[in-house]
Amino acid sequence: MKPITVMVTASGAPGTAALLRALRENGEREVRLVGTDMSERAVGKHLCDAFHIVPGGADPAFPDAMLDVAQREDVDAILPQSSFDLAGLAAHVGRFPMPVLVSSPDAIHRSNNKAETYAMLHRLGIPAPEFRRVNGAHEVDAAARELGYPDRPVCFKPVFSSGSRGFRVLDPTVDRAHQLLNERPGSVAMRLEEAVELLPDAGGPDLLVMELATGGERTIDGIGDGREIVLGHAKTREAMRAGLAMYFVTLDDPELMRIGNQLVEELAIEHFFNIQLVGDYVIEINPRISTIVYQEDFNLPYLGVKRALGEISDDELRTYASRIRPGRTALRYFDQLEFDR
C-alpha cells in the first residue's frame, strides 16, 4: 500500500506515545507522522517525523495555522486528540483538502456543554447525575444543599471543561490536616465552605453542581457514522494517578454498547468517540479519540484513518468486531526520553 502522512494534534497529550506507535506499527504500510502542539515541550516533537508549534485550539488563528501545516506537509488525514482542538477544526472542515476526523460543530458543542449533555441524558432516560446549573458562590452553596450537602458529598465542575479540569468533590468529612500532610498537591476533595470562599459572589464561568457519581469507571470507545457505532467496545477505567486512568480491561457488555449507540445517534457523532461512566451514570461524552486498548490484530486508530481515507467500508469495519478480545488489558506507565537541547 502507498505510504500516508497523518497529522496528530495535541501531541503532548498523555496518550500520544501509544497512539503514534500504533499508527506507525500498523502492519500494512509506512505512515509518516506530523505532530502539532502549542508547546515545544510536547513529546510529539521527538516521536513524530515532523513537528510544528501552533496556537491553542481556542485561538482564532488555530484553523489557519493547521491548514498551513497540513498543506506544507502534504498531510493525508488529520487526527485531533484534544477537546480544545475539535471546535477549532470542525467549523472549518470544508477548507481542508484532506479528511479531518471530527464530528460536526453541533455534535461537539452538545457534547462539551455538560449542562446540555446531562439534560439530554435525562430526556433520553439514560442514567446521569442530578445537577444544577449555577453561577457564583451563593448559587453553588444553595445548589449543593438542594442536592443533599452536608448529609452526602456532591461535586461541581465548569459547564465547559475537558477531562477532570475544574472538577471538585465537595465533602464535609474532608480532613484538611490529612490532605496537607499526606496527599499530593491537587486533591479534588474540599469542603463547600472552602469553595464558596474562593468563588466570586457572582460572575465567572457557569458551573454544574452535581450529585456525586460513585462506583467503578467504564468507558465506551469506538468509531461512529453519525447514526450508530460502526466499531467499538467497552472497557474498565481504573487505577487513577494524576487525574489519569492507568489500567484498562476490555469488556463484553451489550448494554453499554446499546447506550453508546443511542448517544452516537442522538448527537450524530462521527469518527472517534469516548463515553465515560461512573457506576451506572454517564458523566462524559467526548467526540474524540481517547486511550485505546490495542491488540496485534485490532488497531482502532489506524482503522479509523483508513475509513476516513475511503480505504475501508463501514461493513468491512464491522467484521473486525469479532476480533475484540474481552479481558485484554492495558497498563499505562510513566516513561521518559532524553535529548540534548
SERO-4910 file (N, C-alpha, C, O; in steps of 0.05 Angstrom, whole numbers):
BEGIN
 pado doro    nc1    nc2    nc3   cac1   cac2   cac3    cc1    cc2    cc3    oc1    oc2    oc3
  Met    A     17    -24      0      0      0      0     18     25      0     40     24     10
  Lys    A      7     47    -11     23     71    -13     26     83     15      7     82     31
  Pro    A     49     96     21     53    109     46     33    132     49     24    143     30
  Ile    A     27    139     74      9    162     80     22    179    102     39    170    117
  Thr    A     12    204    104     21    222    124     -3    230    142    -23    239    131
  Val    A     -1    226    168    -22    232    186    -13    253    206      9    251    218
  Met    A    -29    274    208    -23    295    228    -39    289    254    -63    284    253
  Val    A    -24    290    276    -36    285    302    -34    310    319    -12    320    324
  Thr    A    -56    322    327    -56    347    342    -52    341    371    -54    318    380
  Ala    A    -45    362    387    -41    360    416    -22    337    422    -28    320    439
  Ser    A      0    337    408     19    314    410     36    315    435     56    301    437
  Gly    A     27    331    455     39    329    482     20    315    501     26    313    525
  Ala    A     -3    306    491    -23    293    508    -13    267    519      5    254    507
  Pro    A    -23    257    542    -12    233    554    -14    208    537      4    191    539
  Gly    A    -34    206    520    -36    182    503    -20    183    477    -22    164    461
  Thr    A     -5    204    473      9    208    447     27    185    440     26    175    417
  Ala    A     45    177    458     65    157    451     52    131    441     60    120    420
  Ala    A     32    122    455     19     97    447      4    100    421      4     82    404
  Leu    A     -9    123    417    -23    128    392     -4    129    368    -10    117    347
  Leu    A     17    144    371     37    146    349     49    119    342     52    112    319
  Arg    A     55    103    363     66     76    358     46     59    343     54     44    325
  Ala    A     20     60    351      0     44    337     -3     52    308     -5     35    290
  Leu    A     -3     78    302     -5     87    275     19     78    258     17     70    235
  Arg    A     43     80    270     67     73    256     69     42    252     77     33    231
  Glu    A     63     27    272     66     -2    271     39    -16    264     29    -33    278
  Asn    A     29     -8    241      2    -17    232      3    -43    217    -18    -56    213
  Gly    A     27    -52    209     29    -78    196     22    -78    166     24    -99    153
  Glu    A     15    -55    155      7    -54    127     24    -35    110     31    -42     87
  Arg    A     32    -12    121     44      8    104     60     27    122     58     27    146
  Glu    A     76     43    108     92     64    122     73     88    127     59     97    110
  Val    A     74     97    152     59    121    160     78    142    170     93    138    189
  Arg    A     78    165    156     94    188    165     77    204    184     54    210    178
  Leu    A     88    212    207     73    226    227     82    255    230    106    260    232
  Val    A     62    272    230     67    301    235     52    308    261     28    305    263
  Gly    A     67    318    280     55    326    305     52    357    307     69    371    296
  Thr    A     31    365    320     28    394    326     21    397    356      9    379    368
  Asp    A     29    419    367     22    425    394     28    455    399     42    467    384
  Met    A     16    465    421     21    493    428     47    497    444     55    519    450
  Ser    A     60    474    451     84    476    467    107    460    453    102    439    443
  Glu    A    130    472    454    153    458    442    162    434    459    179    418    450
  Arg    A    152    432    483    160    410    501    142    385    497    144    366    512
  Ala    A    125    386    477    108    362    471    126    339    463    145    342    448
  Val    A    119    315    473    134    291    466    133    285    436    151    273    425
  Gly    A    111    295    423    109    291    394    132    303    378    138    294    356
  Lys    A    145    323    389    167    335    376    190    315    372    205    317    353
  His    A    191    295    390    213    275    388    204    249    377    221    233    368
  Leu    A    178    244    376    168    218    366    157    219    338    153    199    325
  Cys    A    151    244    328    140    247    301    162    252    281    185    258    289
  Asp    A    156    248    256    175    254    234    178    284    229    199    293    220
  Ala    A    157    299    236    158    328    234    141    339    256    122    326    265
  Phe    A    147    363    265    133    375    288    130    405    283    149    418    274
  His    A    106    416    290    101    445    287     87    455    312     68    443    322
  Ile    A     95    478    321     81    493    342     59    509    329     63    523    310
  Val    A     35    506    341     11    520    330     -3    534    354      3    527    377
  Pro    A    -20    553    349    -36    565    371    -54    544    384    -59    523    373
  Gly    A    -64    551    407    -83    533    421   -109    531    405   -115    548    389
  Gly    A   -124    509    410   -148    503    394   -169    525    396   -185    528    377
  Ala    A   -170    540    418   -190    561    420   -181    588    408   -197    606    406
  Asp    A   -156    589    399   -146    614    387   -157    617    359   -157    597    343
  Pro    A   -167    640    351   -178    644    324   -158    638    302   -166    633    279
  Ala    A   -132    639    309   -112    634    288   -107    604    285    -92    596    266
  Phe    A   -118    587    302   -113    559    301   -120    546    274   -103    532    263
  Pro    A   -144    550    263   -151    536    238   -132    543    215   -124    525    200
  Asp    A   -125    568    212   -107    577    191    -79    564    194    -67    555    175
  Ala    A    -70    563    219    -44    551    224    -44    521    217    -25    511    206
  Met    A    -66    507    225    -67    479    219    -69    474    189    -56    455    179
  Leu    A    -84    490    175    -86    487    146    -59    491    133    -52    477    114
  Asp    A    -45    511    142    -19    517    130      0    494    134     14    485    115
  Val    A      1    483    158     19    460    164     10    435    148     27    422    136
  Ala    A    -15    430    147    -25    407    132    -18    408    103    -11    388     91
  Gln    A    -20    432     91    -13    434     62     17    432     58     26    420     39
  Arg    A     32    445     75     62    444     72     73    416     76     92    408     63
  Glu    A     60    401     94     70    374     99     56    352     82     61    329     85
  Asp    A     39    361     64     24    343     46     10    321     62     14    297     57
  Val    A     -5    329     82    -19    311    100    -42    297     87    -57    310     71
  Asp    A    -46    271     93    -69    256     82    -93    256    100   -116    254     90
  Ala    A    -89    258    126   -111    258    145   -102    272    171    -79    271    178
  Ile    A   -122    284    184   -116    299    209   -132    286    232   -156    283    230
  Leu    A   -117    278    253   -129    264    276   -126    281    301   -104    282    312
  Pro    A   -147    295    310   -145    311    334   -146    294    359   -161    275    361
  Gln    A   -130    302    379   -131    288    405   -145    304    427   -156    293    445
  Ser    A   -144    330    424   -153    347    446   -181    358    442   -189    364    419
  Ser    A   -197    359    464   -224    371    462   -222    399    453   -241    409    439
  Phe    A   -201    414    460   -199    442    453   -194    445    423   -201    466    412
  Asp    A   -183    425    410   -178    427    381   -203    421    364   -204    429    341
  Leu    A   -222    407    376   -245    397    360   -261    420    348   -265    421    323
  Ala    A   -269    439    365   -286    460    355   -271    478    335   -282    487    315
  Gly    A   -245    482    340   -229    499    322   -226    487    295   -221    501    275
  Leu    A   -228    460    293   -226    447    267   -253    442    254   -256    445    230
  Ala    A   -273    435    270   -299    426    259   -312    447    242   -324    441    222
  Ala    A   -310    472    251   -323    494    236   -309    500    210   -320    515    194
  His    A   -286    489    205   -270    496    181   -263    471    164   -246    472    147
  Val    A   -277    449    170   -270    424    155   -271    428    125   -255    416    110
  Gly    A   -290    444    115   -293    448     86   -270    461     73   -266    459     49
  Arg    A   -253    474     89   -229    488     78   -206    468     74   -187    475     60
  Phe    A   -207    445     87   -185    426     86   -188    407     63   -209    395     60
  Pro    A   -167    404     47   -169    385     24   -166    356     32   -168    338     15
  Met    A   -161    351     57   -157    323     67   -178    319     89   -188    338    101
  Pro    A   -185    293     95   -204    288    116   -194    297    144   -171    292    151
  Val    A   -212    309    159   -206    316    187   -225    300    204   -250    301    200
  Leu    A   -215    284    222   -231    264    236   -245    278    260   -237    273    283
  Val    A   -265    294    254   -281    308    274   -310    305    268   -318    302    245
  Ser    A   -327    308    289   -356    309    285   -364    337    278   -347    355    276
  Ser    A   -389    342    274   -400    368    267   -397    387    290   -394    379    313
  Pro    A   -396    414    284   -395    433    306   -418    430    326   -414    433    350
  Asp    A   -442    422    317   -465    419    335   -460    395    354   -465    397    378
  Ala    A   -450    373    343   -445    349    360   -423    356    381   -425    347    403
  Ile    A   -403    371    373   -382    378    391   -392    397    413   -385    393    437
  His    A   -408    416    405   -419    435    425   -436    421    445   -434    425    469
  Arg    A   -454    404    436   -473    390    454   -459    370    472   -468    365    494
  Ser    A   -436    359    463   -421    340    479   -404    355    500   -402    346    523
  Asn    A   -393    378    492   -375    392    510   -390    409    530   -379    416    552
  Asn    A   -415    417    524   -431    432    543   -444    412    562   -464    399    555
  Lys    A   -433    410    587   -442    389    605   -471    393    613   -485    374    618
  Ala    A   -480    418    615   -508    422    622   -527    411    600   -546    397    607
  Glu    A   -520    415    575   -536    404    553   -534    373    553   -553    359    549
  Thr    A   -510    364    559   -506    335    559   -523    321    580   -537    302    574
  Tyr    A   -523    332    605   -539    319    626   -569    322    621   -584    304    627
  Ala    A   -577    345    611   -606    349    605   -614    328    583   -636    317    585
  Met    A   -597    324    563   -603    305    542   -605    277    554   -623    261    547
  Leu    A   -586    270    571   -586    243    583   -612    238    598   -624    216    596
  His    A   -620    257    614   -645    254    629   -669    251    610   -687    235    615
  Arg    A   -669    267    589   -691    266    570   -692    238    556   -714    228    551
  Leu    A   -669    226    551   -668    200    538   -672    177    557   -675    154    549
  Gly    A   -673    183    583   -676    162    603   -651    146    609   -652    124    619
  Ile    A   -628    158    602   -602    146    607   -593    156    635   -592    180    639
  Pro    A   -585    138    653   -577    147    680   -555    167    679   -534    163    665
  Ala    A   -559    189    693   -539    211    695   -544    225    721   -565    223    733
  Pro    A   -523    240    731   -526    253    757   -548    275    756   -552    288    735
  Glu    A   -561    279    779   -578    303    782   -559    327    783   -537    325    793
  Phe    A   -568    350    772   -550    373    771   -565    399    773   -589    400    769
  Arg    A   -550    420    778   -560    447    777   -539    464    763   -515    463    768
  Arg    A   -548    481    744   -530    500    731   -531    526    746   -552    538    750
  Val    A   -508    535    755   -507    558    773   -484    577    765   -468    571    748
  Asn    A   -483    600    779   -462    619    774   -457    634    801   -475    645    813
  Gly    A   -432    633    810   -424    647    834   -428    631    859   -441    611    860
  Ala    A   -415    641    880   -413    627    906   -440    621    918   -445    599    928
  His    A   -458    641    919   -484    637    932   -500    615    919   -513    599    932
  Glu    A   -500    615    892   -515    595    878   -503    567    881   -517    547    883
  Val    A   -476    565    882   -463    540    887   -471    529    914   -478    506    917
  Asp    A   -471    547    935   -479    539    962   -507    528    962   -513    507    973
  Ala    A   -526    543    950   -554    535    950   -558    509    935   -573    491    945
  Ala    A   -545    505    912   -549    481    896   -537    457    911   -550    435    911
  Ala    A   -514    460    923   -502    438    938   -521    428    960   -524    404    965
  Arg    A   -533    447    974   -551    439    996   -577    427    985   -588    409    997
  Glu    A   -587    436    962   -610    423    949   -604    394    943   -622    377    944
  Leu    A   -580    389    935   -572    362    926   -563    344    950   -555    321    945
  Gly    A   -565    354    974   -561    336    997   -537    343   1015   -534    330   1036
  Tyr    A   -521    363   1008   -498    370   1025   -509    384   1050   -528    400   1047
  Pro    A   -500    378   1074   -475    362   1081   -481    333   1087   -463    319   1096
  Asp    A   -505    324   1084   -511    296   1090   -497    276   1071   -492    253   1078
  Arg    A   -491    286   1047   -476    270   1028   -459    288   1011   -466    311   1006
  Pro    A   -436    277   1001   -419    294    984   -433    300    958   -449    284    948
  Val    A   -426    322    946   -434    329    918   -408    338    904   -386    335    915
  Cys    A   -411    347    879   -387    355    864   -395    378    845   -418    384    841
  Phe    A   -375    391    834   -380    412    814   -358    413    794   -335    404    799
  Lys    A   -364    424    771   -344    429    750   -355    451    731   -379    455    731
  Pro    A   -338    464    716   -347    483    696   -365    470    675   -362    447    669
  Val    A   -385    485    665   -403    475    644   -386    467    620   -392    445    608
  Phe    A   -367    483    612   -349    476    590   -322    469    602   -309    486    614
  Ser    A   -314    444    599   -289    435    610   -280    410    595   -295    399    579
  Ser    A   -255    402    600   -244    379    587   -232    361    608   -216    370    624
  Gly    A   -239    335    607   -228    317    626   -236    325    655   -259    332    660
  Ser    A   -216    324    673   -222    330    701   -216    358    708   -215    365    732
  Arg    A   -210    376    688   -204    403    694   -227    417    708   -249    417    699
  Gly    A   -221    429    731   -241    444    746   -260    427    762   -278    437    775
  Phe    A   -256    401    762   -274    383    777   -266    382    806   -242    378    813
  Arg    A   -285    386    825   -280    384    853   -303    369    867   -326    373    861
  Val    A   -295    353    886   -315    339    903   -318    357    928   -299    366    940
  Leu    A   -343    362    936   -350    377    960   -358    357    981   -380    345    980
  Asp    A   -341    353   1001   -345    332   1021   -341    344   1049   -319    352   1055
  Pro    A   -362    344   1066   -359    355   1092   -340    340   1111   -332    350   1131
  Thr    A   -333    315   1103   -316    299   1120   -286    301   1113   -270    288   1125
  Val    A   -280    318   1094   -252    321   1086   -235    329   1110   -241    348   1125
  Asp    A   -213    315   1114   -194    321   1135   -172    338   1123   -154    328   1110
  Arg    A   -173    365   1128   -154    383   1116   -125    378   1126   -106    381   1111
  Ala    A   -122    370   1151    -96    365   1161    -84    340   1147    -60    340   1141
  His    A   -101    320   1143    -91    296   1128    -83    304   1100    -62    295   1090
  Gln    A    -99    320   1086    -92    329   1059    -65    343   1059    -48    338   1042
  Leu    A    -62    361   1079    -37    377   1080    -12    360   1084      8    365   1071
  Leu    A    -15    339   1101      9    324   1109     14    299   1093     36    288   1092
  Asn    A     -7    288   1080     -5    262   1068    -11    260   1039     -3    241   1025
  Glu    A    -26    279   1028    -34    277   1000    -17    294    982     -5    313    991
  Arg    A    -17    286    957     -2    302    937    -18    328    932    -42    329    936
  Pro    A     -4    349    922    -19    373    915    -40    367    893    -36    349    876
  Gly    A    -61    382    894    -82    379    873   -104    360    880   -117    349    863
  Ser    A   -108    355    906   -131    338    914   -157    350    904   -161    374    903
  Val    A   -175    332    895   -200    342    883   -222    345    904   -244    354    898
  Ala    A   -217    338    930   -238    340    950   -233    364    968   -211    370    976
  Met    A   -255    378    974   -254    401    992   -282    404   1005   -301    392    996
  Arg    A   -283    422   1025   -309    427   1037   -323    450   1022   -310    466   1009
  Leu    A   -350    449   1023   -365    470   1010   -357    498   1019   -355    516   1002
  Glu    A   -351    501   1044   -344    528   1055   -319    538   1042   -316    562   1037
  Glu    A   -300    520   1036   -275    528   1023   -280    537    994   -269    558    985
  Ala    A   -297    523    980   -304    530    952   -318    557    951   -311    574    935
  Val    A   -337    561    969   -352    586    969   -334    610    975   -338    631    964
  Glu    A   -314    605    992   -296    627    999   -278    634    975   -271    658    973
  Leu    A   -272    615    958   -254    621    935   -269    632    911   -258    646    894
  Leu    A   -295    625    908   -310    633    885   -320    662    888   -325    671    911
  Pro    A   -323    677    866   -335    703    868   -365    701    875   -377    680    870
  Asp    A   -376    722    887   -404    721    895   -422    717    870   -442    703    872
  Ala    A   -414    729    848   -429    725    823   -409    729    800   -387    740    804
  Gly    A   -416    720    777   -398    722    754   -379    698    752   -383    679    767
  Gly    A   -361    700    734   -343    677    729   -357    657    711   -380    662    702
  Pro    A   -345    634    707   -357    614    689   -382    601    702   -383    598    726
  Asp    A   -401    593    685   -423    577    695   -413    550    705   -395    538    692
  Leu    A   -424    540    726   -415    515    738   -439    496    740   -462    504    741
  Leu    A   -432    470    741   -452    449    746   -446    438    774   -425    427    779
  Val    A   -466    441    792   -464    427    817   -480    401    814   -503    402    805
  Met    A   -468    378    821   -480    353    813   -480    333    836   -464    335    855
  Glu    A   -498    314    834   -497    290    850   -470    276    845   -462    275    822
  Leu    A   -457    266    866   -432    253    862   -436    224    854   -447    208    869
  Ala    A   -427    218    829   -429    190    819   -408    173    833   -385    182    836
  Thr    A   -415    149    841   -396    131    854   -397    104    841   -417     97    828
  Gly    A   -376     88    844   -375     62    833   -352     59    813   -337     78    809
  Gly    A   -350     36    801   -329     31    782   -332     48    757   -354     55    749
  Glu    A   -309     54    744   -310     71    720   -307     53    695   -291     34    695
  Arg    A   -324     59    675   -323     45    649   -325     65    627   -335     87    630
  Thr    A   -315     57    603   -318     75    580   -327     58    556   -324     33    555
  Ile    A   -338     72    537   -344     60    511   -327     75    490   -329    100    488
  Asp    A   -311     62    475   -293     74    455   -300     63    428   -305     39    425
  Gly    A   -300     80    408   -306     69    381   -306     90    360   -297    113    363
  Ile    A   -316     82    337   -319     98    313   -349    100    307   -362     79    304
  Gly    A   -359    124    304   -387    127    297   -391    137    268   -372    147    256
  Asp    A   -415    133    257   -420    142    230   -442    163    230   -454    169    209
  Gly    A   -448    175    254   -470    194    256   -497    182    262   -516    196    268
  Arg    A   -498    155    261   -524    141    266   -520    119    287   -538    114    303
  Glu    A   -497    106    287   -492     84    305   -462     79    307   -446     92    294
  Ile    A   -455     61    325   -427     53    328   -420     34    306   -433     13    303
  Val    A   -400     41    290   -391     23    269   -373      1    280   -375    -22    273
  Leu    A   -356      9    298   -337     -9    311   -329      2    338   -322     26    340
  Gly    A   -329    -15    358   -321     -5    385   -325    -26    406   -335    -48    400
  His    A   -318    -19    430   -322    -37    453   -322    -22    479   -315      2    479
  Ala    A   -329    -35    500   -329    -23    527   -303    -32    541   -292    -53    534
  Lys    A   -295    -17    562   -272    -25    578   -275    -12    606   -289      7    609
  Thr    A   -261    -24    625   -259    -11    651   -239     11    650   -223     14    631
  Arg    A   -240     28    670   -221     51    673   -214     53    702   -230     60    719
  Glu    A   -189     46    708   -181     41    736   -154     54    743   -140     65    726
  Ala    A   -148     52    769   -121     60    780   -114     88    772    -94     93    758
  Met    A   -129    107    782   -125    135    776    -99    146    788    -94    142    812
  Arg    A    -84    161    772    -60    174    781    -58    201    766    -60    202    742
  Ala    A    -55    222    781    -53    249    770    -76    255    751    -73    269    731
  Gly    A   -100    245    758   -124    250    742   -127    233    718   -145    236    702
  Leu    A   -109    213    714   -109    196    691   -113    167    699   -102    158    719
  Ala    A   -130    153    684   -133    124    689   -107    110    679    -96    117    658
  Met    A    -99     90    693    -74     76    687    -77     47    680    -58     33    673
  Tyr    A   -102     36    682   -107      8    679   -134      4    666   -154     16    675
  Phe    A   -135    -12    645   -160    -16    630   -163    -46    623   -144    -59    617
  Val    A   -188    -55    623   -194    -83    615   -218    -82    596   -239    -71    603
  Thr    A   -214    -94    573   -236    -95    553   -259   -112    563   -255   -134    574
  Leu    A   -283   -102    558   -307   -116    568   -325   -125    544   -325   -113    523
  Asp    A   -340   -146    549   -362   -154    531   -387   -145    545   -397   -160    563
  Asp    A   -398   -122    538   -421   -111    553   -441   -100    533   -440    -76    526
  Pro    A   -460   -116    524   -480   -107    504   -497    -83    513   -504    -67    497
  Glu    A   -503    -81    539   -519    -59    549   -504    -33    546   -516    -13    539
  Leu    A   -478    -32    552   -463     -8    548   -462      0    519   -463     23    512
  Met    A   -459    -20    501   -458    -14    473   -485     -4    463   -486     13    445
  Arg    A   -507    -13    475   -533     -2    468   -535     27    476   -545     43    460
  Ile    A   -526     34    500   -525     62    508   -508     78    489   -515    100    481
  Gly    A   -484     67    482   -467     82    464   -480     87    437   -477    109    426
  Asn    A   -494     67    426   -508     71    401   -529     93    403   -532    109    385
  Gln    A   -543     93    425   -564    113    429   -552    141    429   -564    160    418
  Leu    A   -529    145    442   -517    171    444   -504    179    417   -505    203    410
  Val    A   -491    160    403   -480    167    377   -502    176    358   -498    195    343
  Glu    A   -525    163    359   -547    171    342   -558    198    350   -563    215    333
  Glu    A   -562    203    376   -574    228    385   -556    252    379   -566    273    371
  Leu    A   -530    248    382   -511    271    377   -500    271    349   -486    290    341
  Ala    A   -506    250    333   -495    248    306   -465    249    307   -452    264    292
  Ile    A   -453    233    324   -424    232    327   -412    217    304   -421    195    297
  Glu    A   -391    228    292   -376    216    271   -347    212    279   -337    227    296
  His    A   -334    192    268   -306    186    274   -304    177    303   -322    163    313
  Phe    A   -282    183    316   -277    172    343   -294    185    364   -301    208    362
  Phe    A   -299    169    385   -313    180    409   -305    163    433   -294    141    431
  Asn    A   -311    175    457   -305    162    482   -327    171    501   -331    194    506
  Ile    A   -342    151    513   -363    157    532   -355    145    558   -349    121    560
  Gln    A   -356    162    579   -347    153    606   -371    149    625   -389    165    625
  Leu    A   -370    128    641   -390    123    661   -376    119    688   -354    108    690
  Val    A   -389    129    710   -381    122    737   -405    109    750   -426    120    752
  Gly    A   -401     84    759   -424     68    767   -443     65    744   -434     56    722
  Asp    A   -468     71    747   -487     69    725   -491     95    710   -506     96    691
  Tyr    A   -478    117    719   -483    143    708   -464    150    685   -440    146    688
  Val    A   -475    159    663   -458    171    642   -449    199    652   -466    215    659
  Ile    A   -423    204    652   -414    230    662   -399    247    641   -396    271    644
  Glu    A   -389    234    619   -375    249    599   -381    237    571   -383    212    569
  Ile    A   -383    254    551   -384    245    523   -363    261    508   -366    285    506
  Asn    A   -343    247    499   -321    261    485   -320    252    456   -314    229    450
  Pro    A   -326    271    437   -326    263    409   -298    264    397   -292    279    378
  Arg    A   -280    249    409   -252    248    401   -240    222    410   -252    207    425
  Ile    A   -216    216    401   -202    192    409   -193    194    437   -187    217    446
  Ser    A   -192    172    451   -182    172    479   -163    148    481   -153    137    461
  Thr    A   -158    139    506   -140    116    510   -151     91    497   -175     85    500
  Ile    A   -135     77    482   -143     53    467   -129     29    478   -105     30    485
  Val    A   -144      7    481   -131    -19    487   -125    -33    460   -143    -40    445
  Tyr    A    -99    -36    455    -90    -46    429    -87    -76    429    -81    -89    449
  Gln    A    -92    -88    406    -86   -116    401    -69   -118    375    -69    -99    359
  Glu    A    -55   -140    372    -38   -143    348    -55   -145    323    -45   -139    301
  Asp    A    -81   -152    326    -98   -154    303   -122   -135    304   -142   -138    290
  Phe    A   -120   -115    322   -142    -96    324   -130    -68    332   -125    -63    355
  Asn    A   -127    -51    312   -114    -25    315   -135     -4    308   -136      5    285
  Leu    A   -151      4    328   -173     22    323   -165     49    310   -178     57    291
  Pro    A   -144     63    320   -137     88    307   -130     85    277   -138    102    261
  Tyr    A   -115     65    271   -107     61    243   -132     55    226   -134     64    203
  Leu    A   -150     38    236   -174     32    222   -191     57    217   -203     60    196
  Gly    A   -192     74    237   -207     99    234   -195    117    213   -210    130    198
  Val    A   -168    118    211   -155    133    190   -161    121    163   -168    136    144
  Lys    A   -160     95    160   -166     82    135   -195     88    126   -200     93    102
  Arg    A   -213     87    145   -241     93    139   -244    122    129   -258    127    109
  Ala    A   -230    141    142   -232    169    133   -221    173    105   -230    190     90
  Leu    A   -201    157     98   -189    158     72   -205    143     51   -198    144     27
  Gly    A   -226    130     58   -243    115     40   -230     88     31   -238     77     11
  Glu    A   -211     78     47   -198     53     41   -211     28     52   -205      6     45
  Ile    A   -230     33     71   -245     10     82   -273     19     88   -278     42     97
  Ser    A   -292      2     81   -321      9     85   -330      4    113   -317    -10    128
  Asp    A   -353     15    120   -364     11    146   -371    -19    150   -368    -30    172
  Asp    A   -381    -32    129   -388    -60    131   -363    -77    136   -363    -96    152
  Glu    A   -341    -69    123   -315    -83    129   -306    -78    157   -296    -97    171
  Leu    A   -309    -54    167   -301    -48    194   -317    -65    214   -305    -74    234
  Arg    A   -342    -68    209   -359    -83    228   -349   -112    232   -353   -124    253
  Thr    A   -336   -123    212   -326   -151    214   -303   -153    234   -298   -174    244
  Tyr    A   -290   -130    240   -268   -130    259   -279   -134    288   -263   -140    306
  Ala    A   -304   -131    293   -315   -134    320   -310   -162    331   -306   -165    355
  Ser    A   -309   -182    314   -304   -209    323   -276   -213    333   -270   -233    347
  Arg    A   -258   -194    327   -230   -197    337   -227   -186    365   -207   -193    378
  Ile    A   -246   -170    375   -242   -158    401   -242   -179    422   -259   -197    423
  Arg    A   -221   -179    439   -218   -199    460   -224   -188    488   -208   -174    499
  Pro    A   -248   -195    498   -254   -187    526   -232   -197    545   -222   -219    542
  Gly    A   -225   -180    564   -204   -187    582   -177   -176    574   -157   -177    589
  Arg    A   -175   -166    549   -150   -154    540   -144   -130    558   -162   -113    562
  Thr    A   -120   -128    568   -114   -109    589    -92    -90    580    -73    -98    567
  Ala    A    -95    -64    588    -75    -44    582    -65    -32    609    -82    -24    625
  Leu    A    -39    -32    613    -27    -20    637    -10      4    628     10      0    615
  Arg    A    -19     28    635     -3     52    628     18     56    650     15     48    673
  Tyr    A     40     68    641     61     74    660     76     99    651     74    108    628
  Phe    A     90    111    669    105    135    662    132    127    651    146    110    662
  Asp    A    140    140    629    166    136    617    178    163    612    166    184    618
  Gln    A    202    164    602    215    189    595    235    185    572    243    162    567
  Leu    A    242    207    559    263    205    539    282    228    544    276    248    556
  Glu    A    307    224    534    328    243    538    337    254    511    337    240    491
  Phe    A    345    279    511    355    292    486    373    315    494    370    327    515
  Asp    A    391    322    476    408    346    480    395    370    468    386    368    445
  Arg    A    393    391    482    379    415    472    397    428    451    389    449    440
***
